[in-house]
Amino acid sequence: MERARQGDPLRQPRFFCEQHGIYISPSTFEYEDEWANSLWQDESDRQLRGVIKAVKRESRFARDNSEDALTWNVFRYLEKSGRLAEFLTSVIEQPVANAVPAYWSYSSAANGVSPSLALARAEFGEAVARSTEPDLIIESDGTLIWIESKLGATNDTVPTNPQDTKGYLSGGERWFEKAFTGDYQGVAITAGRYELMRLWLLGSWAAVREKRQFYLVNLVSERAHETAFASHIAQMPGAIFVCTTWENFYRWLESCPSTADGDRVIQYLRQKSAGYANGALKTAFPTLAAL
């Protein structure tokens, strides 16, 4: 089967495998129908994804190595099964009640971008096209939880234009100086934690404004566990950074009473692939695949 090369438009007949309904790229494969990559696809799911796409900056649900698809499959399960608050309680080790999720900035209550995120983007001078976008925003009683999930990618990110600090240093009455122990250069560029920096800056400011406790949750694979970022953030009584893993979620779900949908997610994580390495599919979570 011919595989696209770097720079080739992917969706061409010569790169399409009819047997599996996928297009094959240099690093991964992409489903012809993005819903083939989703566990949950009833009418309510399709309607929700449709309105999410109106505010989501990028859509990569069709790709095998898509963290969007992984996030959707896990958190949509948690929401539909009524287990979202229970799982979040296990992650932040504090009670979570009445958890309401907003996927990729879309708030069903606001019928658009989450108001707290929209205000934070404006306060710190972000243009919508290149703005901060948590994978999930969870509002609960007295708590604001922002979740940044990763599959194959790491947290290593730097600004495209290091000189353009937008309003990160001046916004929120110089909130940056309260939120971090070091300077912008050290956090965003030297440490390469630009994306996490933005999430922590905007999220902690938004939570204080709403008089909520803030948690920034970084959800990654075990091999990419985040160890650097915590040393750059200031200790604030109302803001906490937590790193957890997909493998931890798997173990938590296995400890829950068994259900057909829960078992389906467990099997999905065991079998999950994440693109190619040396021409062969990579296992996303090797320790789970070995079970």
Secondary structure, 3 states (H helix, E strand, C coil): CCCCCCCCCCCCHHHEECCCCEEECCCCEEECCHHHHCCCCCHHHHHHHHHHCCCCCCCCCCECCCHHHHHHHHHHHHHHHCCHHHHHHHHHCCCCCCCEEEECCEECCCCEECHHHHHHHHHCCCCHHHCCCCCEEEEECCEEEEEEECCCCCCCECCCCCCCCCCCCCHHHHHHHHHECCCHHHHHHHCCEHHHHHHHHHHHHHHHHCCCEEEEEEEECHHHCCCCHHHHECCECCEEEEEEEHHHHHHHHHHCCCCHHHHHHHHHHHHCEEEEECCEEEECCHHHHCC
